[in-house]
Amino acid sequence: MIKFLFKEITSSLFSVFIFLFLMFYAINIFIPGDFLTPLRIMITQEELDALRASLGADDPLYQQYFRWVVSVLSGEITPGGFRRSSSEAITSTIIPTLQVLIPSLLLAYSLSKLPALKTSIGRLHKDKIFSDITATLLISLFPPIVYFFVGDRVEGYYQELSTNLEFKKIPASLVELTSFQLDMFLFLFLLGLILLFISFIELATFSFVPKLKLSIGSALIVFLYLYLEQLYFLQIFFETKVAMKTIIVLSVFLLGEYILMNNVVVQNISREPHILTARAIGYSRRQIYTNHILRNSFGPIAYRLGMNIPYLIASLVIVESTTNWGGMGSLLYATITNQDSNAAMGILFLLALLATFFRIFISIAHKLLDPRLSNNV
């Protein structure tokens, strides 16, 4: 496992740095001038050359590249790799992105299993025309359309709760928690809510209690309620309003493709001889689906999820811009709109690292959970 992990990390990081290096060179070579070029009409050439030297703009590109990488990892964009720090700390957008991305993945993947869960074992191998049509319809829904349907409803629900609970927002000057603590508590709260929702869905579908998801979700909510003061707990709850809109839109955006993916994988596995053997022995539908189909389906699904990560990351730009959620997607959209190519490259760098992390995590989970590979670890 250590050898496998080392190989995955080194190959992924090498690919990321090579790609960004080529992109950095291409932008700085093929786009004439730099961010100081417009100053030629305001200052003399001697003053412009002195300014370039003071900012490191005349350094070799490889030095600018590595200085830019270090600045991005330290939390700030340095335009063009020069020695001038920006006030925009883009790493602070990583946590908001994870706050909506991870719950959306869990929710979309869990809901995508419903067509198979509601189908008898004897019919799993057949085409699911209705669910495939539904999935195609969900894929065709553009995020602003989904937001149009759910935005006002979520807003009204929170407004009603705010009135009933007589909620009053805490002034920023009186908040004793740091922004990092608030972000982490919000992430835990969102994760707990999604796990509880998934537990109720599985309870209604499978007719058994998903103990792990229900325990983790309940424990997270109870922990936050006991750890925080009631006013802070309500504050974090109402902070989830925009996050829930984003999670719903992103989940619908992913759900259609995940349904199609699950249908194809389950149909293929349900034709295998060991499923017929399990049915002949007398295993229940839940046992067959949980122990035989789900575990064996994780391999192809994990491979497809890994291939889908760039598409998932790109979708953040559309979804976060639609819901006004302050993550890396909306910030990337803003930098592109403002033609800030260097800041956009910095965000792409962090998004590439995020995609690499998810791909490695999926590969490790595949290695551990797939019974055909776990014995060869």
Solvent accessible surface area in square Angstrom, and as a share of the most:
residue,aa,sasa,rsa
1,M,72,0.32
2,I,148,0.75
3,K,171,0.72
4,F,48,0.20
5,L,60,0.30
6,F,137,0.57
7,K,139,0.59
8,E,29,0.13
9,I,67,0.34
10,T,59,0.34
11,S,55,0.35
12,S,8,0.05
13,L,66,0.33
14,F,138,0.57
15,S,66,0.43
16,V,14,0.08
17,F,66,0.28
18,I,77,0.39
19,F,116,0.49
20,L,0,0.00
21,F,57,0.24
22,L,112,0.56
23,M,34,0.15
24,F,0,0.00
25,Y,62,0.24
26,A,41,0.32
27,I,42,0.21
28,N,46,0.23
29,I,103,0.52
30,F,161,0.67
31,I,93,0.47
32,P,123,0.77
33,G,49,0.47
34,D,49,0.25
35,F,66,0.27
36,L,6,0.03
37,T,26,0.15
38,P,90,0.57
39,L,51,0.25
40,R,149,0.54
41,I,162,0.82
42,M,144,0.64
43,I,55,0.28
44,T,77,0.45
45,Q,98,0.44
46,E,129,0.58
47,E,93,0.42
48,L,1,0.01
49,D,70,0.36
50,A,64,0.49
51,L,61,0.30
52,R,44,0.16
53,A,54,0.42
54,S,71,0.45
55,L,22,0.11
56,G,0,0.00
57,A,13,0.10
58,D,91,0.47
59,D,29,0.15
60,P,65,0.41
61,L,40,0.20
62,Y,112,0.43
63,Q,73,0.32
64,Q,8,0.03
65,Y,3,0.01
66,F,120,0.50
67,R,58,0.21
68,W,0,0.00
69,V,8,0.05
70,V,98,0.56
71,S,15,0.10
72,V,0,0.00
73,L,98,0.49
74,S,88,0.57
75,G,6,0.06
76,E,62,0.28
77,I,4,0.02
78,T,9,0.05
79,P,22,0.14
80,G,2,0.02
81,G,0,0.00
82,F,6,0.03
83,R,134,0.49
84,R,108,0.39
85,S,83,0.53
86,S,30,0.19
87,S,118,0.76
88,E,86,0.39
89,A,41,0.32
90,I,2,0.01
91,T,42,0.24
92,S,71,0.46
93,T,15,0.09
94,I,47,0.24
95,I,39,0.20
96,P,19,0.12
97,T,0,0.00
98,L,44,0.22
99,Q,2,0.01
100,V,0,0.00
101,L,0,0.00
102,I,49,0.25
103,P,0,0.00
104,S,0,0.00
105,L,36,0.18
106,L,67,0.33
107,L,15,0.07
108,A,0,0.00
109,Y,50,0.19
110,S,10,0.06
111,L,36,0.18
112,S,0,0.00
113,K,21,0.09
114,L,47,0.23
115,P,29,0.18
116,A,2,0.02
117,L,4,0.02
118,K,140,0.59
119,T,28,0.16
120,S,56,0.36
121,I,18,0.09
122,G,25,0.24
123,R,135,0.49
124,L,0,0.00
125,H,64,0.29
126,K,89,0.38
127,D,100,0.52
128,K,20,0.08
129,I,124,0.63
130,F,168,0.70
131,S,13,0.08
132,D,43,0.22
133,I,110,0.56
134,T,48,0.28
135,A,0,0.00
136,T,80,0.47
137,L,110,0.55
138,L,31,0.15
139,I,78,0.40
140,S,79,0.51
141,L,48,0.24
142,F,108,0.45
143,P,1,0.00
144,P,56,0.35
145,I,79,0.40
146,V,11,0.06
147,Y,61,0.23
148,F,152,0.63
149,F,110,0.46
150,V,29,0.17
151,G,5,0.05
152,D,115,0.59
153,R,169,0.62
154,V,20,0.11
155,E,66,0.30
156,G,38,0.37
157,Y,123,0.47
158,Y,11,0.04
159,Q,112,0.50
160,E,109,0.49
161,L,42,0.21
162,S,25,0.16
163,T,92,0.53
164,N,101,0.52
165,L,86,0.43
166,E,142,0.64
167,F,38,0.16
168,K,158,0.67
169,K,135,0.57
170,I,14,0.07
171,P,72,0.45
172,A,94,0.73
173,S,104,0.67
174,L,118,0.59
175,V,37,0.21
176,E,148,0.66
177,L,37,0.19
178,T,80,0.46
179,S,86,0.55
180,F,120,0.50
181,Q,71,0.32
182,L,50,0.25
183,D,38,0.20
184,M,65,0.29
185,F,21,0.09
186,L,17,0.08
187,F,32,0.13
188,L,42,0.21
189,F,5,0.02
190,L,0,0.00
191,L,31,0.16
192,G,0,0.00
193,L,48,0.24
194,I,4,0.02
195,L,17,0.08
196,L,35,0.17
197,F,93,0.39
198,I,2,0.01
199,S,1,0.01
200,F,122,0.51
201,I,41,0.21
202,E,14,0.06
203,L,73,0.36
204,A,81,0.63
205,T,14,0.08
206,F,24,0.10
207,S,95,0.61
208,F,62,0.26
209,V,71,0.41
210,P,11,0.07
211,K,156,0.66
212,L,130,0.64
213,K,63,0.27
214,L,54,0.27
215,S,65,0.42
216,I,74,0.38
217,G,0,0.00
218,S,42,0.27
219,A,60,0.46
220,L,30,0.15
221,I,32,0.16
222,V,79,0.46
223,F,95,0.40
224,L,1,0.00
225,Y,117,0.45
226,L,136,0.68
227,Y,134,0.51
228,L,15,0.07
229,E,117,0.52
230,Q,122,0.54
231,L,92,0.46
232,Y,20,0.08
233,F,29,0.12
234,L,29,0.14
235,Q,15,0.07
236,I,4,0.02
237,F,36,0.15
238,F,26,0.11
239,E,72,0.32
240,T,0,0.00
241,K,54,0.23
242,V,48,0.28
243,A,0,0.00
244,M,36,0.16
245,K,14,0.06
246,T,0,0.00
247,I,0,0.00
248,I,48,0.24
249,V,0,0.00
250,L,0,0.00
251,S,4,0.02
252,V,30,0.17
253,F,29,0.12
254,L,0,0.00
255,L,22,0.11
256,G,0,0.00
257,E,32,0.15
258,Y,3,0.01
259,I,11,0.06
260,L,53,0.26
261,M,19,0.09
262,N,1,0.01
263,N,2,0.01
264,V,86,0.50
265,V,14,0.08
266,V,1,0.00
267,Q,17,0.08
268,N,82,0.42
269,I,11,0.06
270,S,8,0.05
271,R,132,0.48
272,E,59,0.26
273,P,103,0.65
274,H,62,0.28
275,I,2,0.01
276,L,104,0.52
277,T,76,0.44
278,A,2,0.01
279,R,111,0.41
280,A,90,0.70
281,I,112,0.57
282,G,59,0.57
283,Y,93,0.35
284,S,54,0.35
285,R,89,0.32
286,R,99,0.36
287,Q,71,0.32
288,I,2,0.01
289,Y,3,0.01
290,T,45,0.26
291,N,82,0.42
292,H,44,0.20
293,I,0,0.00
294,L,39,0.20
295,R,108,0.39
296,N,22,0.11
297,S,1,0.01
298,F,38,0.16
299,G,6,0.05
300,P,59,0.37
301,I,0,0.00
302,A,2,0.02
303,Y,147,0.56
304,R,96,0.35
305,L,31,0.15
306,G,14,0.14
307,M,119,0.53
308,N,6,0.03
309,I,8,0.04
310,P,89,0.56
311,Y,95,0.36
312,L,6,0.03
313,I,14,0.07
314,A,59,0.46
315,S,3,0.02
316,L,0,0.00
317,V,28,0.16
318,I,65,0.33
319,V,0,0.00
320,E,0,0.00
321,S,37,0.24
322,T,30,0.17
323,T,4,0.02
324,N,126,0.65
325,W,25,0.09
326,G,52,0.50
327,G,0,0.00
328,M,1,0.01
329,G,0,0.00
330,S,25,0.16
331,L,33,0.16
332,L,11,0.05
333,Y,118,0.45
334,A,39,0.31
335,T,12,0.07
336,I,104,0.53
337,T,90,0.52
338,N,111,0.57
339,Q,164,0.73
340,D,58,0.30
341,S,43,0.28
342,N,23,0.12
343,A,8,0.06
344,A,10,0.08
345,M,2,0.01
346,G,0,0.00
347,I,0,0.00
348,L,66,0.33
349,F,0,0.00
350,L,10,0.05
351,L,7,0.03
352,A,24,0.19
353,L,42,0.21
354,L,16,0.08
355,A,19,0.14
356,T,13,0.07
357,F,124,0.52
358,F,20,0.08
359,R,87,0.32
360,I,20,0.10
361,F,122,0.51
362,I,27,0.13
363,S,26,0.17
364,I,41,0.21
365,A,18,0.14
366,H,43,0.19
367,K,42,0.18
368,L,96,0.48
369,L,90,0.45
370,D,4,0.02
371,P,40,0.25
372,R,131,0.48
373,L,60,0.30
374,S,37,0.24
375,N,133,0.68
376,N,113,0.58
377,V,78,0.45
